[in-house]
Amino acid sequence: MTRITRGYIARRRRTKIRLFASSFRGAHSRLTRTIIQQKIRAFVSSYRDRDKRKRHFRRLWITRINAVIRTNFISYSYRNFIHNLDKNCLLFNRKIVAQIAILNRTCLYRISNSIKKK
């Protein structure tokens, strides 16, 4: 049986797929079947990692807050700090508190001291 190359429509579809995979290495950027598999895998990874990114940032914020809180000036545990923030109805999320901890430590010291006194 003779090989059928199909027409320009299939060629356009393949080139469109190749444009997506132009940054991939080796056969992943050249062979159509492999490109399709890699494309599916890339979309799965991007969907999964959007949730992971949120987790990683939350961990980063908690680590930053904990590092500043445990210094000699405050000597306070992260757990107690967050508990007292909630108890005093101070609605700071961890992202904001981490930014305060990095950019303006004296402000964080004042917040923690006012929480301790109450």
Order of alpha helices (4+ residues) and beta strands (2+ residues): alpha-alpha-alpha-alpha-alpha
